[in-house]
Each structure stands twice: as C-alpha cells, then as structure tokens.
Amino acid sequence: MLINILTEKIVMKRDRIQIMNTILGICQDGAKKTIIVYRANLSFRLADTYLRWLVEQGYLAFNGKQYKITPEGERFLTTLSDLTRLIYQK
C-alpha cells in the first residue's frame, strides 16, 4: 500500500493474480482489448503482455475481434478467485 503525500490518497497496487483474475472475469462473455484495458484499468502495453500469456496458456481464446475465456480458463479463474480470497481475507 502506498500513500501519495500530495493528495493523501491510499493507492493499492495489484499483483499478477488480481490482474489475471480481473481480465478473465471481464472475458467471460467475450471482450475487445479496449474494453479489457478500461475495465481492468491497465495500459495497452501491460494488457498485451497479460493477454498474450493467457492465450498462450490456453486460458483465453482470441477470434480476431474478441477475447473469450476457455473452459480451462474458467477452471483457472475459479482457482484464482479462491486463492485471492485466501490471500486477501481479513
């Protein structure tokens, strides 16, 4: 957790697990890269890195227009969600 002294806002950094969890959740019904970038609050460069990796692993499929979660991606999303709950449970 970082504190920005000028605005006195608390800024939470997300880890890779949270980012992948967010991307997979967004892609459940299919989503274009622009939608993923805005909803996940990522830069296009960072989104490209994650999307490429998720496609290479078989968790997302890209049909030339949209990214859509695969059945294996659904299982991975469930695992990530469970892991996120365990790690960040207060």
MOPAC internal coordinates of N, CA, C and O (Angstrom, degrees):
PM7 1SCF
backbone

  N    0.0000 0     0.00 0     0.00 0    0    0    0
  C    1.4462 1     0.00 0     0.00 0    1    0    0
  C    1.5298 1   107.37 1     0.00 0    2    1    0
  O    1.2310 1   120.50 1   -50.30 1    3    2    1
  N    1.3070 1   116.65 1   129.70 1    3    2    1
  C    1.4582 1   122.63 1   178.39 1    5    3    2
  C    1.5150 1   109.48 1  -112.37 1    6    5    3
  O    1.2310 1   120.99 1   -33.94 1    7    6    5
  N    1.3157 1   115.72 1   146.06 1    7    6    5
  C    1.4552 1   119.96 1   175.97 1    9    7    6
  C    1.5194 1   107.88 1  -113.94 1   10    9    7
  O    1.2310 1   120.62 1   -57.28 1   11   10    9
  N    1.2972 1   116.42 1   122.72 1   11   10    9
  C    1.4473 1   122.35 1   177.30 1   13   11   10
  C    1.5238 1   106.79 1   -85.93 1   14   13   11
  O    1.2310 1   120.62 1   -69.39 1   15   14   13
  N    1.3261 1   116.43 1   110.61 1   15   14   13
  C    1.4646 1   121.45 1  -173.97 1   17   15   14
  C    1.5240 1   112.16 1   -64.63 1   18   17   15
  O    1.2310 1   119.96 1   144.97 1   19   18   17
  N    1.3320 1   117.69 1   -35.03 1   19   18   17
  C    1.4574 1   120.11 1  -176.70 1   21   19   18
  C    1.5288 1   112.28 1   -67.71 1   22   21   19
  O    1.2310 1   119.97 1   140.82 1   23   22   21
  N    1.3127 1   117.66 1   -39.18 1   23   22   21
  C    1.4599 1   119.53 1  -177.55 1   25   23   22
  C    1.5198 1   112.25 1  -108.18 1   26   25   23
  O    1.2310 1   120.77 1   175.13 1   27   26   25
  N    1.3223 1   116.13 1    -4.87 1   27   26   25
  C    1.4582 1   122.61 1  -179.36 1   29   27   26
  C    1.5216 1   111.97 1    55.22 1   30   29   27
  O    1.2310 1   121.11 1  -145.95 1   31   30   29
  N    1.3374 1   115.49 1    34.05 1   31   30   29
  C    1.4554 1   120.73 1   177.09 1   33   31   30
  C    1.5214 1   108.83 1   -98.47 1   34   33   31
  O    1.2310 1   120.87 1   -34.03 1   35   34   33
  N    1.2991 1   115.94 1   145.97 1   35   34   33
  C    1.4518 1   120.64 1   173.95 1   37   35   34
  C    1.5197 1   107.36 1   -92.23 1   38   37   35
  O    1.2310 1   120.78 1   -54.85 1   39   38   37
  N    1.3263 1   116.11 1   125.15 1   39   38   37
  C    1.4519 1   122.30 1  -178.02 1   41   39   38
  C    1.5237 1   108.10 1  -110.74 1   42   41   39
  O    1.2310 1   120.82 1   -59.48 1   43   42   41
  N    1.3051 1   116.04 1   120.52 1   43   42   41
  C    1.4584 1   120.66 1   178.81 1   45   43   42
  C    1.5176 1   108.48 1   -95.97 1   46   45   43
  O    1.2310 1   120.53 1   -53.55 1   47   46   45
  N    1.3195 1   116.59 1   126.45 1   47   46   45
  C    1.4509 1   120.54 1   174.39 1   49   47   46
  C    1.5170 1   108.85 1   -87.87 1   50   49   47
  O    1.2310 1   120.85 1   -40.19 1   51   50   49
  N    1.3232 1   115.97 1   139.81 1   51   50   49
  C    1.4575 1   120.43 1   178.42 1   53   51   50
  C    1.5172 1   109.24 1   -96.28 1   54   53   51
  O    1.2310 1   121.04 1   -31.73 1   55   54   53
  N    1.3184 1   115.62 1   148.27 1   55   54   53
  C    1.4538 1   118.59 1   175.83 1   57   55   54
  C    1.5267 1   109.22 1   -97.37 1   58   57   55
  O    1.2310 1   120.88 1    -1.93 1   59   58   57
  N    1.3201 1   115.92 1   178.07 1   59   58   57
  C    1.4691 1   121.00 1  -176.10 1   61   59   58
  C    1.5212 1   112.28 1   -60.65 1   62   61   59
  O    1.2310 1   120.55 1   142.24 1   63   62   61
  N    1.3105 1   116.56 1   -37.76 1   63   62   61
  C    1.4645 1   120.50 1  -179.28 1   65   63   62
  C    1.5266 1   109.95 1   -61.47 1   66   65   63
  O    1.2310 1   120.32 1   133.92 1   67   66   65
  N    1.3154 1   117.00 1   -46.08 1   67   66   65
  C    1.4663 1   120.70 1  -179.48 1   69   67   66
  C    1.5259 1   111.34 1   -64.99 1   70   69   67
  O    1.2310 1   120.35 1   140.25 1   71   70   69
  N    1.3290 1   116.94 1   -39.75 1   71   70   69
  C    1.4654 1   120.30 1  -179.34 1   73   71   70
  C    1.5270 1   110.57 1   -66.58 1   74   73   71
  O    1.2310 1   119.88 1   134.18 1   75   74   73
  N    1.3416 1   117.84 1   -45.82 1   75   74   73
  C    1.4668 1   120.55 1   178.53 1   77   75   74
  C    1.5236 1   110.88 1   -63.72 1   78   77   75
  O    1.2310 1   120.45 1   140.49 1   79   78   77
  N    1.3135 1   116.74 1   -39.51 1   79   78   77
  C    1.4613 1   121.74 1   177.78 1   81   79   78
  C    1.5311 1   109.80 1   -59.43 1   82   81   79
  O    1.2310 1   120.34 1   135.28 1   83   82   81
  N    1.3034 1   116.96 1   -44.72 1   83   82   81
  C    1.4677 1   122.04 1   179.36 1   85   83   82
  C    1.5209 1   111.15 1   -63.86 1   86   85   83
  O    1.2310 1   120.23 1   132.17 1   87   86   85
  N    1.3287 1   117.17 1   -47.83 1   87   86   85
  C    1.4694 1   121.19 1  -178.25 1   89   87   86
  C    1.5274 1   110.60 1   -61.56 1   90   89   87
  O    1.2310 1   120.27 1   133.41 1   91   90   89
  N    1.3215 1   117.08 1   -46.59 1   91   90   89
  C    1.4665 1   119.64 1  -179.58 1   93   91   90
  C    1.5250 1   111.26 1   -63.16 1   94   93   91
  O    1.2310 1   120.44 1   141.47 1   95   94   93
  N    1.3159 1   116.77 1   -38.53 1   95   94   93
  C    1.4610 1   120.06 1   177.44 1   97   95   94
  C    1.5119 1   112.29 1   -63.08 1   98   97   95
  O    1.2310 1   120.44 1   139.22 1   99   98   97
  N    1.3112 1   116.76 1   -40.78 1   99   98   97
  C    1.4641 1   121.70 1   179.00 1  101   99   98
  C    1.5265 1   110.80 1   -64.99 1  102  101   99
  O    1.2310 1   120.27 1   145.11 1  103  102  101
  N    1.3190 1   117.08 1   -34.89 1  103  102  101
  C    1.4701 1   122.04 1  -174.25 1  105  103  102
  C    1.5247 1   114.01 1   -86.46 1  106  105  103
  O    1.2310 1   119.32 1  -173.94 1  107  106  105
  N    1.3081 1   118.90 1     6.06 1  107  106  105
  C    1.4591 1   120.63 1  -178.78 1  109  107  106
  C    1.5339 1   112.46 1   -60.82 1  110  109  107
  O    1.2310 1   119.98 1   142.58 1  111  110  109
  N    1.3109 1   117.63 1   -37.42 1  111  110  109
  C    1.4658 1   120.76 1   178.79 1  113  111  110
  C    1.5221 1   111.73 1  -103.61 1  114  113  111
  O    1.2310 1   120.23 1  -171.89 1  115  114  113
  N    1.3241 1   117.17 1     8.11 1  115  114  113
  C    1.4564 1   122.09 1  -176.90 1  117  115  114
  C    1.5192 1   109.86 1    89.67 1  118  117  115
  O    1.2310 1   120.60 1   -43.70 1  119  118  117
  N    1.3257 1   116.45 1   136.30 1  119  118  117
  C    1.4674 1   120.24 1  -179.31 1  121  119  118
  C    1.5215 1   110.21 1  -154.83 1  122  121  119
  O    1.2310 1   121.11 1   -36.73 1  123  122  121
  N    1.3201 1   115.47 1   143.27 1  123  122  121
  C    1.4591 1   121.31 1   173.53 1  125  123  122
  C    1.5218 1   108.90 1   -77.55 1  126  125  123
  O    1.2310 1   121.15 1   -19.66 1  127  126  125
  N    1.3249 1   115.41 1   160.34 1  127  126  125
  C    1.4578 1   120.86 1  -176.88 1  129  127  126
  C    1.5315 1   111.56 1   -57.79 1  130  129  127
  O    1.2310 1   119.87 1   140.36 1  131  130  129
  N    1.3147 1   117.86 1   -39.64 1  131  130  129
  C    1.4657 1   120.71 1  -179.30 1  133  131  130
  C    1.5221 1   111.33 1   -60.69 1  134  133  131
  O    1.2310 1   120.36 1   137.60 1  135  134  133
  N    1.3202 1   116.91 1   -42.40 1  135  134  133
  C    1.4618 1   121.24 1   178.63 1  137  135  134
  C    1.5243 1   110.10 1   -63.22 1  138  137  135
  O    1.2310 1   120.87 1   136.54 1  139  138  137
  N    1.3320 1   115.94 1   -43.46 1  139  138  137
  C    1.4691 1   120.62 1   179.79 1  141  139  138
  C    1.5224 1   110.25 1   -61.16 1  142  141  139
  O    1.2310 1   120.63 1   134.37 1  143  142  141
  N    1.3253 1   116.40 1   -45.63 1  143  142  141
  C    1.4680 1   121.42 1  -179.32 1  145  143  142
  C    1.5307 1   110.68 1   -58.85 1  146  145  143
  O    1.2310 1   120.22 1   131.70 1  147  146  145
  N    1.3108 1   117.18 1   -48.30 1  147  146  145
  C    1.4596 1   119.95 1  -176.57 1  149  147  146
  C    1.5243 1   112.76 1   -72.21 1  150  149  147
  O    1.2310 1   119.93 1   136.31 1  151  150  149
  N    1.3195 1   117.74 1   -43.69 1  151  150  149
  C    1.4700 1   119.38 1  -178.91 1  153  151  150
  C    1.5221 1   113.14 1   -70.40 1  154  153  151
  O    1.2310 1   120.76 1   146.77 1  155  154  153
  N    1.3363 1   116.15 1   -33.23 1  155  154  153
  C    1.4725 1   119.87 1   179.71 1  157  155  154
  C    1.5314 1   111.68 1   -88.91 1  158  157  155
  O    1.2310 1   120.67 1   173.80 1  159  158  157
  N    1.3269 1   116.33 1    -6.20 1  159  158  157
  C    1.4636 1   121.71 1  -179.50 1  161  159  158
  C    1.5339 1   111.21 1    57.11 1  162  161  159
  O    1.2310 1   121.16 1  -124.53 1  163  162  161
  N    1.3386 1   115.40 1    55.47 1  163  162  161
  C    1.4592 1   122.48 1  -179.55 1  165  163  162
  C    1.5205 1   109.81 1  -122.64 1  166  165  163
  O    1.2310 1   120.78 1   -20.62 1  167  166  165
  N    1.3187 1   116.12 1   159.38 1  167  166  165
  C    1.4586 1   119.96 1   170.51 1  169  167  166
  C    1.5303 1   107.43 1   -78.02 1  170  169  167
  O    1.2310 1   120.35 1   -19.52 1  171  170  169
  N    1.3234 1   116.94 1   160.48 1  171  170  169
  C    1.4574 1   119.84 1   178.00 1  173  171  170
  C    1.5281 1   110.54 1   -62.73 1  174  173  171
  O    1.2310 1   120.19 1   142.24 1  175  174  173
  N    1.3128 1   117.25 1   -37.76 1  175  174  173
  C    1.4663 1   121.04 1  -179.56 1  177  175  174
  C    1.5281 1   110.79 1   -63.52 1  178  177  175
  O    1.2310 1   120.45 1   133.53 1  179  178  177
  N    1.3275 1   116.75 1   -46.47 1  179  178  177
  C    1.4581 1   120.09 1  -179.79 1  181  179  178
  C    1.5305 1   110.62 1   -68.07 1  182  181  179
  O    1.2310 1   120.50 1   140.15 1  183  182  181
  N    1.3241 1   116.64 1   -39.85 1  183  182  181
  C    1.4681 1   120.42 1   177.59 1  185  183  182
  C    1.5244 1   110.29 1   -60.26 1  186  185  183
  O    1.2310 1   120.09 1   137.11 1  187  186  185
  N    1.3336 1   117.44 1   -42.89 1  187  186  185
  C    1.4646 1   121.28 1   177.77 1  189  187  186
  C    1.5224 1   111.64 1   -56.50 1  190  189  187
  O    1.2310 1   120.56 1   136.60 1  191  190  189
  N    1.3245 1   116.54 1   -43.40 1  191  190  189
  C    1.4604 1   121.42 1  -179.32 1  193  191  190
  C    1.5241 1   110.80 1   -61.17 1  194  193  191
  O    1.2310 1   120.61 1   130.76 1  195  194  193
  N    1.3208 1   116.43 1   -49.24 1  195  194  193
  C    1.4664 1   120.45 1  -179.26 1  197  195  194
  C    1.5277 1   111.64 1   -67.60 1  198  197  195
  O    1.2310 1   120.04 1   136.43 1  199  198  197
  N    1.3282 1   117.53 1   -43.57 1  199  198  197
  C    1.4541 1   120.40 1  -178.99 1  201  199  198
  C    1.5229 1   111.38 1   -63.13 1  202  201  199
  O    1.2310 1   120.58 1   136.82 1  203  202  201
  N    1.3155 1   116.49 1   -43.18 1  203  202  201
  C    1.4636 1   120.60 1   178.58 1  205  203  202
  C    1.5317 1   110.15 1   -59.27 1  206  205  203
  O    1.2310 1   120.40 1   134.01 1  207  206  205
  N    1.3402 1   116.83 1   -45.99 1  207  206  205
  C    1.4595 1   120.85 1  -178.76 1  209  207  206
  C    1.5273 1   111.01 1   -64.83 1  210  209  207
  O    1.2310 1   120.32 1   135.46 1  211  210  209
  N    1.3308 1   117.00 1   -44.54 1  211  210  209
  C    1.4582 1   120.71 1  -179.26 1  213  211  210
  C    1.5308 1   112.11 1   -64.21 1  214  213  211
  O    1.2310 1   120.11 1   144.71 1  215  214  213
  N    1.3293 1   117.40 1   -35.29 1  215  214  213
  C    1.4693 1   121.12 1   176.00 1  217  215  214
  C    1.5292 1   109.82 1   -69.78 1  218  217  215
  O    1.2310 1   120.09 1   134.87 1  219  218  217
  N    1.3309 1   117.44 1   -45.13 1  219  218  217
  C    1.4665 1   121.23 1   179.77 1  221  219  218
  C    1.5269 1   112.09 1   -59.96 1  222  221  219
  O    1.2310 1   120.34 1   145.52 1  223  222  221
  N    1.3185 1   116.96 1   -34.48 1  223  222  221
  C    1.4640 1   121.37 1  -179.97 1  225  223  222
  C    1.5281 1   112.61 1   -80.82 1  226  225  223
  O    1.2310 1   120.38 1   169.53 1  227  226  225
  N    1.3279 1   116.88 1   -10.47 1  227  226  225
  C    1.4556 1   120.96 1   179.57 1  229  227  226
  C    1.5165 1   114.10 1    87.57 1  230  229  227
  O    1.2310 1   120.04 1  -166.11 1  231  230  229
  N    1.3417 1   117.52 1    13.89 1  231  230  229
  C    1.4616 1   121.10 1  -179.40 1  233  231  230
  C    1.5295 1   111.97 1   -87.42 1  234  233  231
  O    1.2310 1   120.62 1   156.01 1  235  234  233
  N    1.3178 1   116.43 1   -23.99 1  235  234  233
  C    1.4627 1   122.23 1   176.16 1  237  235  234
  C    1.5239 1   108.59 1  -128.38 1  238  237  235
  O    1.2310 1   121.21 1   -29.19 1  239  238  237
  N    1.3298 1   115.29 1   150.81 1  239  238  237
  C    1.4616 1   121.32 1   172.49 1  241  239  238
  C    1.5248 1   107.13 1  -118.17 1  242  241  239
  O    1.2310 1   120.72 1   -37.27 1  243  242  241
  N    1.3395 1   116.23 1   142.73 1  243  242  241
  C    1.4635 1   121.22 1   178.63 1  245  243  242
  C    1.5184 1   107.84 1  -119.13 1  246  245  243
  O    1.2310 1   120.28 1   -56.58 1  247  246  245
  N    1.3276 1   117.08 1   123.42 1  247  246  245
  C    1.4688 1   121.05 1  -176.65 1  249  247  246
  C    1.5331 1   112.65 1  -101.48 1  250  249  247
  O    1.2310 1   120.27 1  -162.99 1  251  250  249
  N    1.3150 1   117.09 1    17.01 1  251  250  249
  C    1.4544 1   120.60 1  -177.73 1  253  251  250
  C    1.5135 1   113.29 1    96.38 1  254  253  251
  O    1.2310 1   120.44 1   161.28 1  255  254  253
  N    1.3224 1   116.77 1   -18.72 1  255  254  253
  C    1.4637 1   122.46 1   179.09 1  257  255  254
  C    1.5138 1   111.57 1  -125.70 1  258  257  255
  O    1.2310 1   121.05 1   132.62 1  259  258  257
  N    1.3265 1   115.60 1   -47.38 1  259  258  257
  C    1.4604 1   120.38 1  -172.63 1  261  259  258
  C    1.5255 1   111.48 1  -128.46 1  262  261  259
  O    1.2310 1   122.38 1   -24.60 1  263  262  261
  N    1.3262 1   113.05 1   155.40 1  263  262  261
  C    1.4584 1   120.79 1   171.56 1  265  263  262
  C    1.5200 1   106.58 1   -99.17 1  266  265  263
  O    1.2310 1   121.00 1   -45.67 1  267  266  265
  N    1.3265 1   115.69 1   134.33 1  267  266  265
  C    1.4708 1   120.70 1   179.41 1  269  267  266
  C    1.5195 1   108.46 1  -134.26 1  270  269  267
  O    1.2310 1   121.07 1   -40.67 1  271  270  269
  N    1.3162 1   115.55 1   139.33 1  271  270  269
  C    1.4552 1   120.91 1  -179.11 1  273  271  270
  C    1.5379 1   109.45 1   -69.58 1  274  273  271
  O    1.2310 1   120.50 1   -38.12 1  275  274  273
  N    1.3221 1   116.64 1   141.88 1  275  274  273
  C    1.4582 1   122.82 1   178.22 1  277  275  274
  C    1.5333 1   108.92 1   -94.81 1  278  277  275
  O    1.2310 1   119.84 1   -11.58 1  279  278  277
  N    1.3334 1   117.92 1   168.42 1  279  278  277
  C    1.4763 1   119.20 1   175.34 1  281  279  278
  C    1.5389 1   112.19 1   -56.78 1  282  281  279
  O    1.2310 1   120.75 1   140.57 1  283  282  281
  N    1.3168 1   116.17 1   -39.43 1  283  282  281
  C    1.4701 1   118.84 1   176.46 1  285  283  282
  C    1.5275 1   110.46 1   -65.63 1  286  285  283
  O    1.2310 1   120.62 1   144.12 1  287  286  285
  N    1.3307 1   116.43 1   -35.88 1  287  286  285
  C    1.4596 1   121.20 1   176.55 1  289  287  286
  C    1.5188 1   112.01 1   -65.44 1  290  289  287
  O    1.2310 1   120.69 1   144.74 1  291  290  289
  N    1.3376 1   116.29 1   -35.26 1  291  290  289
  C    1.4727 1   120.50 1   176.68 1  293  291  290
  C    1.5305 1   110.30 1   -62.14 1  294  293  291
  O    1.2310 1   120.81 1   136.57 1  295  294  293
  N    1.3405 1   116.05 1   -43.43 1  295  294  293
  C    1.4689 1   119.85 1   178.24 1  297  295  294
  C    1.5294 1   110.42 1   -64.75 1  298  297  295
  O    1.2310 1   120.72 1   138.69 1  299  298  297
  N    1.3338 1   116.23 1   -41.31 1  299  298  297
  C    1.4602 1   121.02 1   178.98 1  301  299  298
  C    1.5266 1   110.49 1   -64.12 1  302  301  299
  O    1.2310 1   120.13 1   139.58 1  303  302  301
  N    1.3308 1   117.36 1   -40.42 1  303  302  301
  C    1.4628 1   122.03 1   178.36 1  305  303  302
  C    1.5284 1   110.55 1   -61.78 1  306  305  303
  O    1.2310 1   120.35 1   137.20 1  307  306  305
  N    1.3143 1   116.93 1   -42.80 1  307  306  305
  C    1.4633 1   120.98 1   177.42 1  309  307  306
  C    1.5269 1   110.39 1   -60.61 1  310  309  307
  O    1.2310 1   120.92 1   135.36 1  311  310  309
  N    1.3232 1   115.85 1   -44.64 1  311  310  309
  C    1.4704 1   120.46 1   178.99 1  313  311  310
  C    1.5245 1   110.94 1   -63.66 1  314  313  311
  O    1.2310 1   120.29 1   135.36 1  315  314  313
  N    1.3371 1   117.06 1   -44.64 1  315  314  313
  C    1.4665 1   120.82 1   178.88 1  317  315  314
  C    1.5236 1   111.41 1   -62.84 1  318  317  315
  O    1.2310 1   120.47 1   139.02 1  319  318  317
  N    1.3265 1   116.70 1   -40.98 1  319  318  317
  C    1.4627 1   120.37 1   179.61 1  321  319  318
  C    1.5246 1   110.79 1   -63.58 1  322  321  319
  O    1.2310 1   120.60 1   136.82 1  323  322  321
  N    1.3349 1   116.46 1   -43.18 1  323  322  321
  C    1.4682 1   120.38 1   177.62 1  325  323  322
  C    1.5234 1   110.72 1   -63.26 1  326  325  323
  O    1.2310 1   120.57 1   136.88 1  327  326  325
  N    1.3178 1   116.51 1   -43.12 1  327  326  325
  C    1.4643 1   121.65 1   179.60 1  329  327  326
  C    1.5251 1   110.87 1   -64.00 1  330  329  327
  O    1.2310 1   120.38 1   137.85 1  331  330  329
  N    1.3018 1   116.88 1   -42.15 1  331  330  329
  C    1.4619 1   121.64 1   178.84 1  333  331  330
  C    1.5307 1   110.60 1   -61.10 1  334  333  331
  O    1.2310 1   120.91 1   136.03 1  335  334  333
  N    1.3343 1   115.86 1   -43.97 1  335  334  333
  C    1.4607 1   119.62 1   178.64 1  337  335  334
  C    1.5349 1   110.83 1   -61.14 1  338  337  335
  O    1.2310 1   120.43 1   137.55 1  339  338  337
  N    1.3285 1   116.78 1   -42.45 1  339  338  337
  C    1.4691 1   120.25 1  -179.13 1  341  339  338
  C    1.5244 1   111.72 1   -66.53 1  342  341  339
  O    1.2310 1   120.32 1   136.65 1  343  342  341
  N    1.3236 1   116.99 1   -43.35 1  343  342  341
  C    1.4559 1   120.95 1  -176.16 1  345  343  342
  C    1.5277 1   112.07 1   -70.59 1  346  345  343
  O    1.2310 1   120.64 1   136.54 1  347  346  345
  N    1.3283 1   116.39 1   -43.46 1  347  346  345
  C    1.4559 1   120.26 1  -171.32 1  349  347  346
  C    1.5235 1   113.12 1  -101.63 1  350  349  347
  O    1.2310 1   120.50 1  -169.40 1  351  350  349
  N    1.3158 1   116.65 1    10.60 1  351  350  349
  C    1.4644 1   120.49 1   177.39 1  353  351  350
  C    1.5193 1   109.25 1   -66.59 1  354  353  351
  O    1.2310 1   120.78 1   -45.17 1  355  354  353
  N    1.3088 1   116.11 1   134.83 1  355  354  353
  C    1.4679 1   119.73 1  -177.76 1  357  355  354
  C    1.4957 1   111.17 1  -108.10 1  358  357  355
  O    1.2310 1   120.10 1   180.00 1  359  358  357

